């Protein structure tokens, strides 16, 4: 993972919550878990706007590479409302 990607992944994992993040990490290799865990530990305070940008980018990327029919506008609106 690249540094920028690691930072974004760390923000995403922190936004997901403990249970969901641990489920995602089960699919990573040991080195990836170490890098991601270290990046998460270094995060002191993540600005709300940064979380929103990462979540929006994740949804956009998912829509590009997934056959799952997500209504991204509605999903983003719900995520932002709950954040």
C-alpha positions as CSV (number, residue, x, y, z in Angstrom):
1,X,0.0,0.0,0.0
2,X,1.2,3.5,-0.8
3,X,1.5,6.1,2.0
4,X,-1.5,8.1,0.8
5,X,-3.5,4.9,0.4
6,X,-2.5,3.8,3.9
7,X,-3.7,7.1,5.4
8,X,-7.0,6.8,3.5
9,X,-7.4,3.2,4.6
10,X,-6.7,4.1,8.2
11,X,-9.3,6.8,8.1
12,X,-11.8,4.4,6.6
13,X,-11.0,1.7,9.2
14,X,-11.5,4.2,12.0
15,X,-14.8,5.4,10.4
16,X,-16.1,1.8,10.1
17,X,-15.8,1.0,13.8
18,X,-14.1,-1.8,15.7
19,X,-16.2,-4.8,14.6
20,X,-16.3,-3.9,10.9
21,X,-12.7,-2.9,10.8
22,X,-11.6,-6.1,12.3
23,X,-13.6,-8.0,9.7
24,X,-11.9,-6.2,6.9
25,X,-8.5,-6.8,8.4
26,X,-9.1,-10.5,8.3
27,X,-8.6,-10.2,4.5
28,X,-5.2,-8.5,4.8
29,X,-1.7,-10.0,5.1
30,X,0.4,-9.6,8.2
31,X,2.5,-6.8,6.7
32,X,-0.6,-4.9,5.6
33,X,-2.2,-5.3,9.0
34,X,1.0,-3.9,10.7
35,X,1.2,-0.9,8.3
36,X,-2.5,-0.1,8.6
37,X,-2.5,-0.6,12.4
38,X,0.5,1.7,12.7
39,X,-1.2,4.4,10.5
40,X,-4.4,4.1,12.6
41,X,-2.4,4.5,15.8
42,X,-0.8,7.6,14.5
43,X,-4.1,9.3,13.8
44,X,-4.7,11.7,16.6
45,X,-7.6,13.8,15.4
46,X,-9.1,13.3,11.9
47,X,-11.1,16.3,10.6
48,X,-14.7,15.6,9.7
49,X,-14.1,16.9,6.2
50,X,-11.2,14.4,5.7
51,X,-13.5,11.5,6.8
52,X,-16.2,12.7,4.3
53,X,-13.6,12.9,1.5
54,X,-12.3,9.4,2.1
55,X,-15.9,8.0,2.3
56,X,-16.9,9.7,-0.9
57,X,-13.8,8.5,-2.7
58,X,-14.5,4.9,-1.4
59,X,-18.1,5.0,-2.6
60,X,-16.9,6.4,-6.0
61,X,-14.3,3.8,-6.4
62,X,-16.7,1.0,-5.4
63,X,-19.2,2.2,-7.9
64,X,-16.5,2.1,-10.6
65,X,-15.4,-1.4,-9.8
66,X,-18.5,-3.1,-8.5
67,X,-21.6,-4.5,-10.1
68,X,-23.5,-3.7,-6.9
69,X,-26.1,-1.1,-7.7
70,X,-25.5,1.5,-5.1
71,X,-27.3,4.8,-5.2
72,X,-24.2,6.7,-4.3
73,X,-25.9,10.1,-3.8
74,X,-28.3,8.6,-1.3
75,X,-25.6,6.5,0.4
76,X,-23.3,9.5,0.8
77,X,-26.2,11.6,2.2
78,X,-27.0,8.9,4.8
79,X,-23.3,8.6,5.8
80,X,-22.9,12.3,6.2
81,X,-26.1,12.5,8.1
82,X,-25.0,9.8,10.5
83,X,-21.4,11.2,10.9
